Amino acid sequence: MENTMSSSRLNYGKIFLLGFGFFGVSIVWGVYNAFVPIFLSEKFGLSAALVGFFMTLDNIAALFIQPPVGAWSDRLRSPLGRRIPFILIGAPITAVAFGLVPIAAILPLFVACTSTLLLSAALWRTPLVALMPDITPSEFRSQANGIVNFMGGIGVIVALQAGGLLYNMSPNFPFWLGSALVIVSALIVYLFIEEPKEYGESEKQPSMLESLKELFNDSDKSGLRILFAIFFWFIGYSAVETFFTLYARNHLGLSAGDGATLLSVLPLFFVLAAMPAGFLAGKIGRRLTISIGLIILSVMFLMLFITPAEALLTGIAPLPLVGIPLVEGGARMLTLAGVMLILCGIAWAFININSLPMVVDLTGLARVGTFTGLYYLFSTLSAIVGPNVNGWAIQLTGNNYNMIMIIAPVFLLIAFWLMMGVKKGEASSS
């Protein structure tokens, strides 16, 4: 892989292969976020607030594990490299625990399975993500992140589309498919991605907390603005994602499977926009691309809030696979809600594809894992806050699941304001 870092061109083949790791991770969380709330609400009878709290446990695990693991992987030296060992240990445990989640018949066993899943998944995600900037020069990181997120988006589509169909056959099947694909994805990364032998500066590097203190003491404050913007936009987005299947069932009157299928147009168009979002940022800059995405996403959530449920299910055109049947046995249709979710997917690509490259370009190659950990510190903090805020908002408004669509834009617009003051994090020449 040494040639990737020294070349003036992006090695598309290697980046696509690395994307299989993101494919596996995305399937796990796509299925988890779509169907675990249904289990909690209907199988175990938990309230919306408790569902919201439970759905933050993955982020609580990630908060305490992912940032220090990222810094640890920066310091690790092994024959397999500094990132791959975490993947080889974490991925198999994740696969086994994930396959056991739907067959847990009592809540304590369900909690044991999900806890094992959450802890193991947190162990290998940051090292996996840090591989992208490890093998990619700064000026190509937005484009490379577009490619790996393209692969991750395909994973979410598989989780929601195939998962929605499989769930209607048996609630076990989406989880078992995810377990198998996690193993396959991790093996592809292990077999085909060779880590660089040079890791940048050899002297002792600051810890994650010391790096965070540096950002606080920086007179420019661009690094802090980026990280807090990430915090606020993930509050808005992750809360909507967490409660969408319950929103679809309770506000739109759809089945859980059809709710997951309706949502699948968002990751589909995230996938389609992922690589263009990276190349657009290469032309007009990362900050401007992210800001455009924040405005579009805010407007679409507001439109979902103010438009009556009946109007949201208005059929626009036939749409095989990712459309939903509006009458039993009817053709699958693209709905008005689907159009809005399509635009949400494009906007989310503009935001998400370019945020990690901005963060890792605040530092050098030696601290990529540490700053990837900082990215996850702020994004997981927000993913803890978001579902809880929205869970209580739903419960306090008499289980009005439409409330998530009005709260989310508030946080997205705060993120937009923060991005207006960012002056660092753009691509630099090799």
LOMIKE-214877 format. One record per residue (C-alpha): residue number from 0; residue in one letter; chain; x negated, y negated, z. Coordinates in nm, 4 decimals, decimal comma. Each point is the difference from the previous one (the first is absolute). Layout:
# LOMIKE-214877
 resi resn chain       c1       c2       c3
  NUM    A     A        X        Y        Z
...
This chain:
# LOMIKE-214877
 resi resn chain       c1       c2       c3
    0    M     A   0,0000   0,0000   0,0000
    1    E     A  -0,3053  -0,2253   0,0114
    2    N     A   0,0699  -0,1087  -0,3545
    3    T     A   0,3414  -0,1356   0,0941
    4    M     A  -0,1423  -0,2664   0,2268
    5    S     A  -0,2821  -0,0987  -0,2313
    6    S     A   0,2074  -0,0079  -0,3170
    7    S     A   0,1588  -0,3191  -0,1256
    8    R     A   0,3073   0,2009  -0,0997
    9    L     A   0,2703   0,1656   0,2050
   10    N     A  -0,0226   0,3820   0,0035
   11    Y     A   0,3666   0,0716  -0,0679
   12    G     A  -0,0358   0,3788   0,0179
   13    K     A  -0,1469   0,0019   0,3501
   14    I     A   0,2521  -0,2555   0,1263
   15    F     A   0,2920   0,2076  -0,1341
   16    L     A  -0,1419   0,3077   0,1733
   17    L     A  -0,0340  -0,1955   0,3247
   18    G     A   0,3624  -0,1008  -0,0513
   19    F     A   0,1066   0,3608   0,0639
   20    G     A  -0,0851  -0,0556   0,3654
   21    F     A   0,2382  -0,2944   0,0099
   22    F     A   0,2535   0,2158  -0,1836
   23    G     A  -0,0026   0,2514   0,2854
   24    V     A   0,0186  -0,2628   0,2759
   25    S     A   0,2865  -0,1786  -0,1737
   26    I     A   0,2071   0,3170  -0,0361
   27    V     A  -0,0281   0,0617   0,3743
   28    W     A   0,1140  -0,3492   0,0980
   29    G     A   0,2611  -0,0230  -0,2745
   30    V     A   0,1729   0,3157   0,1236
   31    Y     A  -0,0569  -0,0916   0,3654
   32    N     A   0,1502  -0,3492  -0,0302
   33    A     A   0,2927   0,1167  -0,2127
   34    F     A   0,1173   0,3027   0,1985
   35    V     A  -0,1323  -0,0115   0,3565
   36    P     A   0,2447  -0,2862   0,0856
   37    I     A   0,2828   0,2253  -0,1231
   38    F     A  -0,1175   0,2835   0,2274
   39    L     A  -0,0287  -0,2370   0,2963
   40    S     A   0,3396  -0,1589  -0,0555
   41    E     A   0,2067   0,3023  -0,1028
   42    K     A  -0,1838   0,3081   0,1270
   43    F     A  -0,1041  -0,1408   0,3380
   44    G     A   0,2569  -0,2811   0,0420
   45    L     A  -0,2398  -0,2887   0,0705
   46    S     A   0,1173  -0,3629  -0,0173
   47    A     A  -0,1292  -0,2440  -0,2632
   48    A     A  -0,2316  -0,1648   0,2547
   49    L     A  -0,1493   0,3365   0,1006
   50    V     A  -0,0363   0,0993  -0,3652
   51    G     A  -0,1838  -0,3272  -0,0582
   52    F     A  -0,2326   0,0687   0,2944
   53    F     A  -0,0663   0,3592  -0,1087
   54    M     A  -0,0838  -0,1152  -0,3518
   55    T     A  -0,2720  -0,2247   0,1426
   56    L     A  -0,1819   0,2876   0,1708
   57    D     A  -0,2001   0,0725  -0,3166
   58    N     A  -0,1188  -0,3577   0,0050
   59    I     A  -0,0816   0,0096   0,3718
   60    A     A  -0,2185   0,3051  -0,0693
   61    A     A  -0,1567  -0,1767  -0,2975
   62    L     A  -0,0606  -0,3154   0,2067
   63    F     A  -0,2231   0,1822   0,2469
   64    I     A  -0,1633   0,2448  -0,2411
   65    Q     A  -0,0410  -0,1509  -0,3491
   66    P     A  -0,2045  -0,3155   0,0799
   67    P     A  -0,2638   0,1732   0,2176
   68    V     A  -0,0136   0,2959  -0,2409
   69    G     A  -0,0740  -0,2450  -0,2825
   70    A     A  -0,2916  -0,1473   0,1959
   71    W     A  -0,1140   0,3517   0,0996
   72    S     A  -0,0031   0,1083  -0,3642
   73    D     A  -0,2255  -0,2980  -0,0820
   74    R     A  -0,2581   0,1386   0,2439
   75    L     A   0,0390   0,3723  -0,0791
   76    R     A  -0,2716   0,1719  -0,2026
   77    S     A   0,0589   0,3618  -0,1087
   78    P     A  -0,0811   0,2255  -0,2987
   79    L     A   0,3590  -0,0549  -0,1166
   80    G     A  -0,0208  -0,3780   0,0323
   81    R     A   0,1571  -0,2367   0,2512
   82    R     A   0,3693   0,0174  -0,1073
   83    I     A   0,0607   0,3546  -0,1325
   84    P     A  -0,0390   0,1833   0,3363
   85    F     A   0,3002  -0,1859   0,1439
   86    I     A   0,2120   0,1013  -0,2995
   87    L     A  -0,0993   0,3683   0,0241
   88    I     A   0,0933   0,0135   0,3687
   89    G     A   0,3128  -0,2172  -0,0007
   90    A     A   0,1814   0,1075  -0,3169
   91    P     A   0,0555   0,3713   0,0846
   92    I     A   0,1320  -0,0848   0,3478
   93    T     A   0,2318  -0,2587  -0,1561
   94    A     A   0,1318   0,2558  -0,2508
   95    V     A   0,0813   0,2624   0,2647
   96    A     A   0,1665  -0,2450   0,2398
   97    F     A   0,2025  -0,1588  -0,2815
   98    G     A   0,1364   0,3376  -0,1098
   99    L     A   0,1221   0,0723   0,3530
  100    V     A   0,1886  -0,3313   0,0470
  101    P     A   0,3352   0,0989  -0,1630
  102    I     A   0,0261   0,3380   0,1729
  103    A     A  -0,0427  -0,1390   0,3521
  104    A     A   0,3393   0,0707   0,1569
  105    I     A  -0,0349  -0,1955   0,3269
  106    L     A  -0,1199  -0,3545   0,0549
  107    P     A  -0,3119   0,0834   0,2111
  108    L     A  -0,1252   0,2394  -0,2694
  109    F     A   0,0811  -0,2574  -0,2684
  110    V     A  -0,2023  -0,2603   0,1925
  111    A     A  -0,2920   0,2452   0,0354
  112    C     A  -0,0063   0,0656  -0,3760
  113    T     A   0,0269  -0,3666  -0,0969
  114    S     A  -0,2617  -0,1015   0,2598
  115    T     A  -0,2487   0,2495  -0,1437
  116    L     A   0,0819  -0,1265  -0,3480
  117    L     A  -0,0483  -0,3635   0,0985
  118    L     A  -0,3299   0,0529   0,1804
  119    S     A  -0,1529   0,2124  -0,2761
  120    A     A   0,1164  -0,2302  -0,2790
  121    A     A  -0,1476  -0,3024   0,1778
  122    L     A  -0,3368   0,1788   0,0187
  123    W     A  -0,0623   0,0151  -0,3757
  124    R     A   0,1914  -0,2896  -0,1548
  125    T     A  -0,2519  -0,2817   0,0609
  126    P     A  -0,3015   0,2013  -0,1260
  127    L     A   0,2022   0,0928  -0,3095
  128    V     A   0,0928  -0,3625  -0,0690
  129    A     A  -0,3589  -0,1175   0,0628
  130    L     A  -0,1220   0,2283  -0,2797
  131    M     A   0,1495  -0,2366  -0,2595
  132    P     A  -0,2185  -0,3040   0,0812
  133    D     A  -0,2913   0,2376   0,0719
  134    I     A  -0,0114   0,1077  -0,3644
  135    T     A   0,1303  -0,3199  -0,1664
  136    P     A  -0,1747  -0,3362  -0,0552
  137    S     A   0,1752  -0,3083   0,1398
  138    E     A   0,1203  -0,1384  -0,3328
  139    F     A   0,1872   0,3248  -0,0783
  140    R     A   0,1557   0,0716   0,3401
  141    S     A   0,3429  -0,1447  -0,0779
  142    Q     A   0,0146   0,2051  -0,3198
  143    A     A  -0,1242   0,3126   0,1818
  144    N     A   0,2493  -0,0559   0,2801
  145    G     A   0,2677  -0,0263  -0,2676
  146    I     A  -0,0977   0,3432  -0,1298
  147    V     A  -0,0077   0,1748   0,3390
  148    N     A   0,3288  -0,1638   0,0961
  149    F     A   0,1402   0,1124  -0,3350
  150    M     A  -0,0785   0,3531   0,1144
  151    G     A   0,1382  -0,0697   0,3466
  152    G     A   0,3164  -0,1402  -0,1532
  153    I     A   0,0457   0,3179  -0,1998
  154    G     A  -0,0220   0,1817   0,3318
  155    V     A   0,2807  -0,2137   0,1440
  156    I     A   0,2127   0,0620  -0,3102
  157    V     A  -0,0535   0,3742   0,0379
  158    A     A   0,0927  -0,0321   0,3679
  159    L     A   0,3197  -0,1955  -0,0664
  160    Q     A   0,1113   0,1395  -0,3342
  161    A     A  -0,0959   0,3660   0,0299
  162    G     A   0,0392  -0,0284   0,3760
  163    G     A   0,3536  -0,1330  -0,0357
  164    L     A   0,0978   0,2886  -0,2271
  165    L     A  -0,1762   0,2570   0,2180
  166    Y     A   0,1538  -0,1428   0,3187
  167    N     A   0,3465   0,0617  -0,1425
  168    M     A  -0,1030   0,3655  -0,0480
  169    S     A  -0,1680   0,0344   0,3412
  170    P     A  -0,1423  -0,2636   0,2393
  171    N     A  -0,3108   0,2200   0,0299
  172    F     A  -0,1026  -0,0106  -0,3654
  173    P     A  -0,1301  -0,3620  -0,0304
  174    F     A  -0,2299   0,0558   0,2985
  175    W     A  -0,1355   0,3294  -0,1288
  176    L     A  -0,0680  -0,1539  -0,3410
  177    G     A  -0,1856  -0,2850   0,1723
  178    S     A  -0,2139   0,2419   0,2032
  179    A     A  -0,1138   0,1864  -0,3096
  180    L     A  -0,0797  -0,3177  -0,1914
  181    V     A  -0,2033  -0,1459   0,2883
  182    I     A  -0,2320   0,3024  -0,0126
  183    V     A  -0,0342  -0,0194  -0,3788
  184    S     A  -0,0668  -0,3757   0,0115
  185    A     A  -0,2676   0,0265   0,2697
  186    L     A  -0,1754   0,2783  -0,1920
  187    I     A  -0,0113  -0,2131  -0,3165
  188    V     A  -0,1660  -0,2865   0,1904
  189    Y     A  -0,2499   0,2388   0,1622
  190    L     A  -0,0917   0,1733  -0,3251
  191    F     A  -0,0213  -0,2989  -0,2343
  192    I     A  -0,0940  -0,3102   0,2030
  193    E     A  -0,3678  -0,0351   0,0867
  194    E     A  -0,0696  -0,2706   0,2528
  195    P     A  -0,2790  -0,2523  -0,0715
  196    K     A  -0,3321   0,0825   0,1641
  197    E     A  -0,0742  -0,3655   0,0775
  198    Y     A   0,2173  -0,1634   0,2623
  199    G     A  -0,1137  -0,3618  -0,0115
  200    E     A  -0,1819  -0,1679   0,2869
  201    S     A  -0,1867   0,2404   0,2252
  202    E     A  -0,0179  -0,2075   0,3183
  203    K     A   0,2527   0,0442   0,2795
  204    Q     A   0,3340  -0,1468  -0,1026
  205    P     A   0,2520  -0,1805   0,2235
  206    S     A   0,2832   0,2124   0,1411
  207    M     A   0,3600  -0,0471  -0,1048
  208    L     A   0,0703  -0,2264   0,3003
  209    E     A  -0,3151  -0,2014  -0,0686
  210    S     A   0,1042  -0,0333  -0,3644
  211    L     A   0,3434  -0,1215   0,1084
  212    K     A  -0,1632  -0,2515   0,2346
  213    E     A  -0,2077  -0,1266  -0,2938
  214    L     A   0,3207  -0,0681  -0,1930
  215    F     A   0,1510  -0,1874   0,2967
  216    N     A  -0,3144  -0,2135   0,0310
  217    D     A  -0,0234  -0,0708  -0,3736
  218    S     A   0,0833  -0,3690  -0,0543
  219    D     A   0,1656   0,0839  -0,3327
  220    K     A   0,2534   0,2454   0,1553
  221    S     A   0,0713   0,1568  -0,3417
  222    G     A  -0,0636   0,3477   0,1362
  223    L     A   0,2478  -0,0488   0,2844
  224    R     A   0,2581  -0,1496  -0,2344
  225    I     A  -0,0233   0,3029  -0,2301
  226    L     A   0,0309   0,2458   0,2890
  227    F     A   0,2955  -0,1799   0,1607
  228    A     A   0,1695  -0,0335  -0,3402
  229    I     A  -0,0354   0,3782  -0,0354
  230    F     A   0,1523   0,0350   0,3476
  231    F     A   0,3055  -0,2074  -0,0882
  232    W     A   0,0728   0,1386  -0,3462
  233    F     A  -0,0220   0,3575   0,1276
  234    I     A   0,2508  -0,0846   0,2759
  235    G     A   0,2488  -0,0916  -0,2708
  236    Y     A  -0,0718   0,2800  -0,2437
  237    S     A  -0,0531   0,2956   0,2349
  238    A     A   0,3199  -0,0669   0,1934
  239    V     A   0,2092   0,0043  -0,3189
  240    E     A  -0,1771   0,3167  -0,1159
  241    T     A   0,0558   0,1721   0,3355
  242    F     A   0,3735  -0,0662   0,0173
  243    F     A   0,0884   0,0162  -0,3684
  244    T     A   0,1582   0,3463  -0,0026
  245    L     A   0,2148  -0,0953   0,3006
  246    Y     A   0,0779  -0,3348  -0,1694
  247    A     A   0,1070   0,1890  -0,3136
  248    R     A   0,2186   0,2381   0,1976
  249    N     A   0,1608  -0,2521   0,2369
  250    H     A   0,0149  -0,3184  -0,2113
  251    L     A   0,0243   0,1370  -0,3543
  252    G     A   0,1823   0,3241   0,0844
  253    L     A  -0,2477   0,2314  -0,1762
  254    S     A  -0,1251   0,3414   0,1076
  255    A     A  -0,3500   0,0290   0,1469
  256    G     A  -0,1228   0,1669  -0,3199
  257    D     A   0,1503  -0,2695  -0,2247
  258    G     A  -0,1401  -0,2700   0,2302
  259    A     A  -0,3497   0,1418  -0,0415
  260    T     A   0,0547   0,0253  -0,3759
  261    L     A   0,1194  -0,3621  -0,0166
  262    L     A  -0,3104  -0,1150   0,1858
  263    S     A  -0,2229   0,2002  -0,2363
  264    V     A   0,0237  -0,2712  -0,2679
  265    L     A  -0,2061  -0,2266   0,2292
  266    P     A  -0,3083   0,2261   0,0089
  267    L     A   0,0563   0,0866  -0,3672
  268    F     A  -0,0398  -0,3624  -0,1026
  269    F     A  -0,2710  -0,0494   0,2612
  270    V     A  -0,1855   0,2721  -0,1897
  271    L     A   0,0671  -0,1615  -0,3377
  272    A     A  -0,1114  -0,3417   0,1291
  273    A     A  -0,2984   0,1221   0,2072
  274    M     A  -0,2680  -0,0165  -0,2668
  275    P     A   0,1390  -0,3174  -0,1648
  276    A     A   0,0020  -0,1635   0,3466
  277    G     A  -0,3703   0,0737   0,0392
  278    F     A  -0,0848  -0,1293  -0,3464
  279    L     A   0,2206  -0,3082   0,0506
  280    A     A  -0,1931  -0,0790   0,3191
  281    G     A  -0,3188   0,0315  -0,2020
  282    K     A   0,1323  -0,2790  -0,2260
  283    I     A   0,1810  -0,2420   0,2337
  284    G     A  -0,1454   0,0973   0,3391
  285    R     A   0,1124   0,2248   0,2835
  286    R     A   0,1487  -0,2718   0,2209
  287    L     A   0,2287  -0,1368  -0,2719
  288    T     A   0,1113   0,3498  -0,1056
  289    I     A   0,0877   0,0898   0,3603
  290    S     A   0,1870  -0,3285   0,0498
  291    I     A   0,2145   0,0583  -0,3097
  292    G     A   0,0852   0,3459   0,1320
  293    L     A   0,1019  -0,1346   0,3410
  294    I     A   0,2459  -0,2452  -0,1553
  295    I     A   0,1582   0,2606  -0,2290
  296    L     A   0,0329   0,2546   0,2838
  297    S     A   0,1594  -0,2577   0,2322
  298    V     A   0,2565  -0,1011  -0,2616
  299    M     A   0,0923   0,3621  -0,0771
  300    F     A   0,0551   0,0914   0,3659
  301    L     A   0,2177  -0,3092   0,0399
  302    M     A   0,2017   0,1026  -0,3065
  303    L     A   0,0494   0,3488   0,1461
  304    F     A   0,1280  -0,1644   0,3190
  305    I     A   0,2508  -0,2396  -0,1545
  306    T     A   0,1359   0,2260  -0,2762
  307    P     A   0,3040   0,2109   0,1056
  308    A     A  -0,0596   0,3746   0,0227
  309    E     A   0,2544   0,0690  -0,2753
  310    A     A  -0,1800  -0,2357  -0,2366
  311    L     A  -0,3387   0,1541   0,0829
  312    L     A   0,1332   0,3342  -0,1263
  313    T     A   0,1186  -0,1448  -0,3306
  314    G     A  -0,1257   0,2194  -0,2828
  315    I     A  -0,2332  -0,1786  -0,2427
  316    A     A  -0,1163   0,2772  -0,2328
  317    P     A  -0,0572   0,3768  -0,0032
  318    L     A  -0,3296   0,0893   0,1676
  319    P     A  -0,0979   0,3689   0,0165
  320    L     A  -0,1897   0,1342   0,3012
  321    V     A  -0,0296  -0,3204   0,2071
  322    G     A   0,3566  -0,1203  -0,0509
  323    I     A   0,2787   0,0972   0,2395
  324    P     A   0,3437   0,1487  -0,0815
  325    L     A   0,2709  -0,2554   0,0814
  326    V     A   0,2704   0,2664  -0,0101
  327    E     A  -0,0321   0,3664   0,0898
  328    G     A  -0,1369   0,1883  -0,2980
  329    G     A  -0,0476  -0,3236  -0,1966
  330    A     A  -0,3023  -0,1159  -0,1984
  331    R     A  -0,2944  -0,1474   0,1853
  332    M     A   0,0133  -0,3791  -0,0266
  333    L     A  -0,2273  -0,2955   0,0576
  334    T     A   0,1863  -0,2265   0,2429
  335    L     A  -0,0322  -0,3676   0,0871
  336    A     A  -0,1720   0,1066   0,3234
  337    G     A  -0,2365   0,2056  -0,2149
  338    V     A  -0,0901  -0,3053  -0,2098
  339    M     A  -0,0825  -0,1960   0,3156
  340    L     A  -0,2101   0,2874   0,1317
  341    I     A  -0,1846   0,0148  -0,3330
  342    L     A  -0,1017  -0,3635   0,0454
  343    C     A  -0,0940   0,0774   0,3613
  344    G     A  -0,2323   0,2738  -0,1249
  345    I     A  -0,1730  -0,2348  -0,2439
  346    A     A  -0,0345  -0,2694   0,2672
  347    W     A  -0,1373   0,2503   0,2528
  348    A     A  -0,2644   0,1055  -0,2539
  349    F     A  -0,1114  -0,3631  -0,0358
  350    I     A  -0,0410  -0,0184   0,3780
  351    N     A  -0,1254   0,3414   0,1018
  352    I     A  -0,2461   0,0667  -0,2816
  353    N     A  -0,2028  -0,3121   0,0747
  354    S     A   0,0062  -0,0198   0,3795
  355    L     A  -0,2567   0,2696   0,0859
  356    P     A  -0,2517  -0,1293  -0,2603
  357    M     A   0,0287  -0,3475   0,1567
  358    V     A  -0,0770   0,1409   0,3445
  359    V     A  -0,2979   0,2173  -0,0979
  360    D     A  -0,1471  -0,2851  -0,2076
  361    L     A  -0,0340  -0,1988   0,3211
  362    T     A  -0,2987   0,2263   0,0801
  363    G     A  -0,2759   0,2147  -0,1520
  364    L     A  -0,0137   0,3701  -0,0909
  365    A     A  -0,1429   0,1031   0,3377
  366    R     A   0,3183  -0,1114   0,1819
  367    V     A   0,2680   0,1057  -0,2503
  368    G     A   0,1405   0,2605   0,2396
  369    T     A   0,0077  -0,2498   0,2867
  370    F     A   0,1902  -0,2606  -0,2004
  371    T     A   0,2299   0,2693  -0,1416
  372    G     A   0,0682   0,0792   0,3656
  373    L     A   0,0839  -0,3665   0,0648
  374    Y     A   0,2419   0,0103  -0,2931
  375    Y     A   0,1733   0,2984   0,1596
  376    L     A  -0,0125  -0,1573   0,3461
  377    F     A   0,2180  -0,2880  -0,1177
  378    S     A   0,2208   0,2002  -0,2380
  379    T     A   0,0736   0,2662   0,2624
  380    L     A   0,0697  -0,2597   0,2692
  381    S     A   0,2615  -0,1456  -0,2319
  382    A     A   0,1433   0,3401  -0,0796
  383    I     A   0,0463   0,0519   0,3752
  384    V     A   0,1725  -0,3362   0,0471
  385    G     A   0,2134   0,0099  -0,3171
  386    P     A   0,2165   0,3102   0,0541
  387    N     A   0,0504  -0,0892   0,3679
  388    V     A   0,1130  -0,3558  -0,0820
  389    N     A   0,2321   0,1283  -0,2680
  390    G     A   0,1230   0,2939   0,2072
  391    W     A   0,1087  -0,2369   0,2779
  392    A     A   0,1466  -0,2454  -0,2537
  393    I     A   0,2103   0,2818  -0,1476
  394    Q     A   0,1151   0,1207   0,3395
  395    L     A   0,0779  -0,3514   0,1341
  396    T     A   0,2112  -0,0770  -0,3081
  397    G     A   0,2179   0,3097   0,0373
  398    N     A  -0,2115   0,2299  -0,2213
  399    N     A  -0,0002  -0,2484  -0,2882
  400    Y     A  -0,2793   0,1465  -0,2117
  401    N     A   0,0219  -0,2911  -0,2429
  402    M     A  -0,1821  -0,2152   0,2589
  403    I     A  -0,3357   0,1413  -0,1101
  404    M     A   0,0377  -0,1856  -0,3303
  405    I     A   0,0241  -0,3439   0,1658
  406    I     A  -0,2709   0,0450   0,2625
  407    A     A  -0,2667   0,1255  -0,2429
  408    P     A  -0,0218  -0,3201  -0,2133
  409    V     A  -0,0744  -0,2084   0,3107
  410    F     A  -0,3204   0,1934   0,0591
  411    L     A  -0,0901   0,0043  -0,3703
  412    L     A   0,0231  -0,3806  -0,0172
  413    I     A  -0,2243  -0,0340   0,3075
  414    A     A  -0,2537   0,2165  -0,1851
  415    F     A   0,0345  -0,2266  -0,3056
  416    W     A  -0,0810  -0,3055   0,2119
  417    L     A  -0,3089   0,1710   0,1431
  418    M     A  -0,1256   0,0958  -0,3470
  419    M     A   0,0144  -0,3631  -0,1085
  420    G     A  -0,2991  -0,0720   0,2251
  421    V     A  -0,2189   0,2932  -0,1103
  422    K     A  -0,3255  -0,0973  -0,1740
  423    K     A  -0,1956   0,3289   0,0047
  424    G     A   0,0513   0,3592  -0,1121
  425    E     A  -0,0056  -0,0469  -0,3757
  426    A     A  -0,2122   0,2303  -0,2182
  427    S     A  -0,3740  -0,0669  -0,0205
  428    S     A  -0,2507   0,1025  -0,2655
  429    S     A  -0,2133   0,3075   0,0550
